[in-house]
Each structure stands twice: as structure tokens, then as C-alpha cells.
């Protein structure tokens, strides 16, 4: 193996170790299924590796995330449907959250239309700016604002309904 390739592979390995948990959580929120999320991350990392010589280190996570979102969209189009939510991935969760809370979030997100779910996950879960989400999804900032607003409104409505039914 040449020295340049060994250095490139070492840099990519470091990137994978650092970014995989974030990519897996994002994929899980987009798919609602642990196994599909793992496959999605694997596919995104393979494509990122192929393009690695052209990827700037400071933009590597954004590049991989964009591939992940595009792969999710492509797989959804191929299947023309959604996958049922069933398994919570083994990731670190914020203090004070329970499995029921996480399950409810995933179920609420799964009820959103695909674009609203992608925008809400990228904007609020990954804490990306409206412009970054627009660039990542190749849509206008206005579309991001609209999808985020509609998505949050739908989540609030569904949360109110589910809390009302649980009492």
C-alpha cells in the first residue's frame, strides 16, 4: 500500500469513528428502523470513501450527511413506502429521556411526510441552519422554513392528541 493511500485510509477511518454515531442517529430518525439505518449509514460511508480524495476535512460530515439523506430518498422511492418503527439503536441519549420518550419521538416523526421529517431532523435534531438544510436537501430556504413550520405544527398536534388519549 502506498504511503498516500495509507494516510488517506487512516484519515477516513478517523472520520468514520468520529461521525458514525451522529450519522446512525440521523439515519434512525429518518428511517425509524435500526437495521435500515445501519444499511443507510454503510451505503453513505461507502460513497463517501469513494469520494474521499475530493472531500474537504471540514466538510466531510456535511458531505456524508447529504449522501445519507439522498440514499434515504432513493431507497424510499425504490420501495414506495415506509418501514414500521421497531428497534431503538444503541446510542447515548440526553439525560432524563426514557425509552418511551424516544419511541414516541420516532413514531411522531414517522407520521410526517418525508420532506418534513428530513427538514425537522436536520434542522432541530442535527441543529443545522436553515441555509445548511436547504443546501443539503437542494431546496430553497423558504421551503425549509415552510416544511419545518408544518412539520412542527403536525408534531404538536399529534403530541396533543396522544397526550389527550393517554390521560
C-alpha positions as CSV (number, residue, x, y, z in Angstrom):
1,X,0.0,0.0,0.0
2,X,1.4,3.4,-0.9
3,X,2.0,6.0,1.8
4,X,-0.5,8.4,0.4
5,X,-3.2,5.8,0.4
6,X,-2.4,4.7,3.9
7,X,-2.7,8.3,5.1
8,X,-6.0,8.7,3.3
9,X,-7.3,5.5,4.8
10,X,-6.2,6.5,8.2
11,X,-7.9,9.9,7.9
12,X,-11.1,8.2,6.6
13,X,-11.0,5.6,9.5
14,X,-10.8,8.5,12.0
15,X,-13.7,10.2,10.3
16,X,-15.8,7.0,10.4
17,X,-15.1,6.6,14.1
18,X,-16.0,10.2,14.9
19,X,-19.0,10.6,12.7
20,X,-20.7,7.2,12.7
21,X,-22.8,7.7,15.9
22,X,-24.2,11.0,14.6
23,X,-24.9,9.5,11.1
24,X,-26.5,6.5,12.7
25,X,-28.8,8.6,14.9
26,X,-29.8,10.8,11.9
27,X,-30.4,7.7,9.7
28,X,-32.5,6.1,12.5
29,X,-34.7,9.2,12.8
30,X,-35.1,9.3,9.1
31,X,-36.0,5.6,8.7
32,X,-37.4,4.6,12.1
33,X,-35.7,1.2,11.8
34,X,-32.3,0.3,13.3
35,X,-31.3,-2.2,10.6
36,X,-32.3,0.2,7.8
37,X,-30.4,3.0,9.5
38,X,-27.3,0.8,9.7
39,X,-27.5,-0.1,6.0
40,X,-28.1,3.6,5.1
41,X,-25.0,4.7,7.0
42,X,-23.0,1.9,5.5
43,X,-24.0,3.0,2.0
44,X,-23.3,6.6,2.7
45,X,-19.8,5.8,4.1
46,X,-19.0,3.7,1.1
47,X,-19.9,6.6,-1.3
48,X,-18.0,9.0,1.0
49,X,-14.9,6.7,0.9
50,X,-15.0,6.7,-2.9
51,X,-15.1,10.5,-3.0
52,X,-12.7,10.9,0.0
53,X,-9.8,12.3,-2.0
54,X,-12.1,15.2,-3.1
55,X,-13.8,15.8,0.3
56,X,-12.5,18.7,2.4
57,X,-11.9,17.5,6.0
58,X,-14.0,20.4,7.5
59,X,-16.9,19.5,5.2
60,X,-16.7,15.7,5.5
61,X,-19.6,15.2,7.9
62,X,-21.9,17.5,5.8
63,X,-20.9,15.6,2.7
64,X,-21.6,12.2,4.3
65,X,-24.9,13.5,5.7
66,X,-26.0,14.7,2.3
67,X,-25.2,11.3,0.8
68,X,-27.2,9.7,3.7
69,X,-30.3,11.9,3.0
70,X,-30.0,11.2,-0.7
71,X,-29.7,7.5,-0.2
72,X,-32.7,7.6,2.1
73,X,-34.7,9.4,-0.6
74,X,-33.6,7.0,-3.3
75,X,-34.4,3.9,-1.2
76,X,-37.8,5.3,-0.3
77,X,-38.5,5.9,-4.0
78,X,-37.5,2.4,-4.8
79,X,-39.7,0.9,-2.1
80,X,-42.5,3.5,-2.4
81,X,-43.4,3.1,1.2
82,X,-42.3,3.4,4.7
83,X,-40.8,1.0,7.2
84,X,-42.5,0.4,10.5
85,X,-40.7,1.6,13.6
86,X,-39.4,-1.3,15.7
87,X,-35.9,-1.1,17.3
88,X,-34.1,1.7,19.2
89,X,-30.4,1.9,18.2
90,X,-27.8,1.6,20.9
91,X,-26.8,5.3,21.2
92,X,-26.2,7.7,24.0
93,X,-29.4,9.7,24.7
94,X,-29.8,13.0,26.6
95,X,-30.1,12.7,30.4
96,X,-33.7,12.4,31.6
97,X,-35.2,10.8,28.5
98,X,-36.8,7.4,28.7
99,X,-37.2,4.7,26.1
100,X,-40.9,5.7,25.9
101,X,-40.0,9.3,25.1
102,X,-37.6,8.2,22.4
103,X,-40.2,5.8,21.0
104,X,-42.8,8.5,20.9
105,X,-40.5,10.9,19.1
106,X,-39.7,8.3,16.4
107,X,-43.4,7.4,16.0
108,X,-44.3,11.1,15.7
109,X,-41.5,11.7,13.1
110,X,-42.6,8.6,11.2
111,X,-46.1,10.1,10.7
112,X,-44.6,13.2,9.0
113,X,-44.3,13.3,5.2
114,X,-40.8,12.5,4.1
115,X,-39.6,16.1,3.3
116,X,-41.0,17.5,6.6
117,X,-39.3,14.6,8.5
118,X,-36.0,15.3,6.8
119,X,-36.2,19.0,7.5
120,X,-37.2,18.6,11.1
121,X,-34.5,16.0,11.8
122,X,-31.7,18.0,10.1
123,X,-32.8,21.4,11.4
124,X,-33.7,20.6,15.0
125,X,-32.0,17.3,15.8
126,X,-28.8,18.0,14.0
127,X,-29.0,21.7,14.8
128,X,-28.3,22.8,11.2
129,X,-29.1,26.3,10.0
130,X,-31.9,26.8,7.5
131,X,-29.4,27.6,4.8
132,X,-27.4,24.4,5.6
133,X,-30.6,22.3,5.4
134,X,-31.6,24.0,2.2
135,X,-28.1,23.3,0.7
136,X,-28.2,19.7,1.9
137,X,-31.6,18.9,0.5
138,X,-31.2,21.1,-2.6
139,X,-34.3,23.2,-1.8
140,X,-34.9,26.8,-1.1
141,X,-34.6,28.4,2.4
142,X,-38.3,29.2,2.1
143,X,-39.1,25.5,1.5
144,X,-37.1,24.7,4.6
145,X,-39.0,27.2,6.7
146,X,-42.3,26.0,5.4
147,X,-41.6,22.3,5.9
148,X,-40.2,23.0,9.4
149,X,-43.2,25.0,10.3
150,X,-45.7,22.5,9.0
151,X,-43.7,19.6,10.5
152,X,-43.5,21.1,14.0
153,X,-47.2,22.0,13.8
154,X,-48.1,18.4,12.9
155,X,-45.9,17.1,15.7
156,X,-47.5,19.4,18.2
157,X,-51.0,18.3,17.0
158,X,-50.1,14.6,17.2
159,X,-48.5,15.1,20.6
160,X,-51.6,16.9,21.9
161,X,-53.8,14.1,20.6
162,X,-51.6,11.3,22.0
163,X,-51.3,13.0,25.4
164,X,-55.1,13.6,25.4
165,X,-55.7,9.9,24.7
166,X,-53.2,8.8,27.4
167,X,-55.0,10.5,30.2
